[in-house]
């Protein structure tokens, strides 16, 4: 049986990155250790009535495959199911906070039929290249997406603020939006109907 990770409080922000190569060099300057670059194929699942989205809950299947680049090694292959739900926060907080639970899947082939048998369906699919970096007490995920490059910082507020300052950002730059929010905003700017956030293959 796969090991179920205990629910954890996730505290994070996103930063918009202007230049991917410069961001990699800055992270190396901070001596962040990388776990490698992967292509993520994410599927958000929901009921036909969108009950999860209405209650601000998330159920996601993420399939990761190694995707090395000239500047980065490839990461590991894995499939993970994640559930998230909102954590209570103080008004005016600068950080996005959720409770999160994850469980790895041994096979990436069987999940679709298993969830379909429970009455769930794919509600939104999105892709990104992610390179995971680590600093003491902080996870930094460099995400290359169809709507831009973002650096996601996850850890304590103090660790997030310290790393953001070291990278030349301030709290004014913090983004709490989900990737669906960012994709939907990009579609509005381009006057397109939002579907799935996928790379053009």
C-alpha positions as CSV (number, residue, x, y, z in Angstrom):
1,X,0.0,0.0,0.0
2,X,1.3,3.5,-0.7
3,X,2.2,5.6,2.3
4,X,-0.3,8.4,3.1
5,X,1.4,11.6,4.1
6,X,-0.1,13.4,7.1
7,X,-2.0,16.6,6.4
8,X,0.3,19.5,6.4
9,X,-0.3,23.3,6.4
10,X,1.1,24.7,3.2
11,X,2.2,28.3,3.2
12,X,3.4,29.7,-0.1
13,X,3.6,32.5,-2.6
14,X,4.4,32.9,-6.3
15,X,6.8,35.4,-7.9
16,X,6.7,36.3,-11.6
17,X,10.1,35.6,-13.2
18,X,11.2,37.8,-16.1
19,X,14.2,35.8,-17.2
20,X,14.5,32.0,-16.6
21,X,18.3,31.7,-17.0
22,X,18.9,34.6,-14.6
23,X,16.6,33.0,-12.0
24,X,18.5,29.7,-12.2
25,X,21.8,31.6,-11.7
26,X,20.4,33.5,-8.7
27,X,19.2,30.3,-7.1
28,X,22.6,28.7,-7.6
29,X,24.2,31.8,-6.1
30,X,22.1,31.2,-3.0
31,X,23.4,27.6,-3.1
32,X,19.9,26.1,-3.4
33,X,20.1,22.4,-4.1
34,X,18.1,21.2,-7.1
35,X,16.0,18.0,-7.3
36,X,15.9,18.2,-11.1
37,X,13.5,19.3,-13.8
38,X,10.4,17.4,-14.7
39,X,7.4,17.8,-17.0
40,X,4.3,17.9,-14.9
41,X,0.9,16.8,-16.4
42,X,-1.7,17.8,-13.8
43,X,-5.4,16.9,-13.8
44,X,-7.9,18.5,-11.4
45,X,-10.8,16.2,-10.7
46,X,-14.3,17.3,-9.7
47,X,-17.9,16.1,-9.6
48,X,-20.3,16.9,-12.5
49,X,-21.7,19.7,-10.3
50,X,-18.2,21.2,-9.6
51,X,-18.7,20.6,-5.8
52,X,-15.0,20.7,-5.1
53,X,-14.4,24.0,-6.8
54,X,-17.5,25.5,-5.1
55,X,-16.2,24.5,-1.7
56,X,-12.6,25.7,-2.6
57,X,-11.3,22.2,-2.4
58,X,-8.9,20.5,-4.8
59,X,-8.2,16.9,-5.9
60,X,-5.3,16.6,-8.3
61,X,-3.4,13.8,-10.0
62,X,0.1,14.9,-11.0
63,X,2.3,12.8,-13.4
64,X,5.9,13.8,-13.5
65,X,8.5,12.7,-16.1
66,X,12.2,13.7,-16.3
67,X,12.8,16.7,-18.5
68,X,16.5,17.7,-18.4
69,X,17.5,21.0,-20.1
70,X,21.0,22.5,-21.0
71,X,21.1,24.2,-17.6
72,X,19.3,21.6,-15.4
73,X,19.4,17.8,-14.8
74,X,16.3,15.7,-15.1
75,X,14.2,14.9,-12.0
76,X,12.5,11.7,-11.0
77,X,9.4,9.9,-12.5
78,X,6.4,9.7,-10.2
79,X,2.6,10.0,-9.9
80,X,1.0,11.7,-6.9
81,X,-2.6,12.3,-5.8
82,X,-3.0,15.5,-3.8
83,X,-6.0,16.9,-1.9
84,X,-6.1,20.5,-0.6
85,X,-8.6,22.6,1.4
86,X,-8.4,26.2,2.7
87,X,-6.7,26.9,6.0
88,X,-8.0,29.7,8.2
89,X,-5.9,32.9,7.8
90,X,-5.8,36.4,9.2
91,X,-7.3,39.1,7.0
92,X,-4.7,40.9,4.8
93,X,-2.2,38.0,4.9
94,X,0.4,38.1,2.1
95,X,0.6,34.3,1.9
96,X,-1.6,31.6,0.4
97,X,-2.4,28.9,2.9
98,X,-4.0,25.4,2.5
99,X,-4.0,22.1,4.3
100,X,-2.5,19.5,2.0
101,X,-2.3,15.7,1.9
102,X,-0.5,13.6,-0.7
103,X,-0.3,9.9,-1.6
104,X,2.0,8.4,-4.3
105,X,0.6,6.1,-6.9
106,X,2.5,3.0,-8.1
107,X,0.9,3.2,-11.6
108,X,0.0,6.3,-13.6
109,X,-2.4,4.2,-15.8
110,X,-5.1,3.1,-13.5
111,X,-6.1,6.3,-11.7
112,X,-8.4,7.6,-14.5
113,X,-10.8,4.6,-14.4
114,X,-10.7,4.5,-10.6
115,X,-11.7,8.1,-10.1
116,X,-14.3,7.8,-12.9
117,X,-15.9,4.9,-11.0
118,X,-16.4,7.3,-8.1
119,X,-18.3,9.8,-10.2
120,X,-15.3,12.2,-10.7
121,X,-14.3,13.7,-14.0
122,X,-11.3,15.8,-15.2
123,X,-12.3,19.4,-14.7
124,X,-9.0,21.2,-15.7
125,X,-5.7,20.0,-17.1
126,X,-2.5,22.0,-17.0
127,X,1.1,21.4,-17.8
128,X,4.4,23.0,-16.6
129,X,8.0,22.2,-16.4
130,X,9.1,22.3,-12.7
131,X,12.5,22.4,-11.2
132,X,12.5,21.9,-7.5
133,X,15.2,23.7,-5.4
134,X,15.8,23.5,-1.7
135,X,17.2,25.8,0.9
136,X,17.1,25.1,4.7
137,X,13.4,25.3,5.7
138,X,12.3,26.3,2.3
139,X,11.2,24.8,-1.0
140,X,11.5,26.8,-4.2
141,X,9.8,25.5,-7.4
142,X,10.8,27.2,-10.6
143,X,7.7,26.7,-12.9
144,X,7.8,27.2,-16.7
145,X,4.2,27.4,-17.8
146,X,2.3,28.4,-21.0
147,X,1.4,31.7,-19.3
148,X,4.9,32.6,-18.0
149,X,7.6,31.6,-15.6
150,X,7.0,31.7,-11.9
151,X,9.0,30.9,-8.7
152,X,6.9,29.3,-6.0
153,X,8.3,29.6,-2.5
154,X,6.9,27.3,0.2
155,X,7.9,27.4,3.9
156,X,7.5,29.7,6.9
157,X,6.6,33.3,6.3
158,X,10.0,34.3,7.6
159,X,11.9,32.0,5.3
160,X,9.8,33.1,2.3
161,X,10.4,36.8,3.0
162,X,14.2,36.2,3.5
163,X,14.6,34.3,0.2
164,X,12.4,36.7,-1.7
165,X,14.5,39.7,-0.6
166,X,17.7,37.8,-1.5
167,X,16.3,37.3,-5.0
168,X,15.4,41.0,-5.4
169,X,11.6,40.8,-4.6
170,X,9.4,42.5,-2.0
171,X,6.0,41.7,-0.6
172,X,4.4,43.8,-3.3
173,X,5.5,41.1,-5.8
174,X,3.8,38.2,-3.9
175,X,1.1,36.4,-5.9
176,X,-1.4,34.2,-4.1
177,X,-3.3,33.2,-7.3
178,X,-3.6,29.5,-8.4
179,X,-2.5,28.5,-11.8
180,X,-6.1,28.4,-12.9
181,X,-6.4,32.0,-11.8
182,X,-3.3,33.0,-13.7
183,X,-4.4,31.1,-16.8
184,X,-8.0,32.6,-16.7
185,X,-6.5,36.1,-16.4
186,X,-4.3,35.4,-19.4
187,X,-7.3,34.2,-21.4
188,X,-9.2,37.4,-20.6
189,X,-6.3,39.5,-21.8
190,X,-6.1,37.6,-25.0
191,X,-9.9,37.4,-25.3
192,X,-9.9,33.6,-25.4
193,X,-12.2,31.1,-23.7
194,X,-10.3,29.2,-21.0
195,X,-10.1,25.5,-21.5
196,X,-6.9,23.7,-20.4
197,X,-3.5,25.3,-19.8
198,X,-1.4,23.1,-22.1
199,X,1.8,23.6,-24.1
200,X,1.4,23.5,-27.9
201,X,2.7,20.2,-29.0
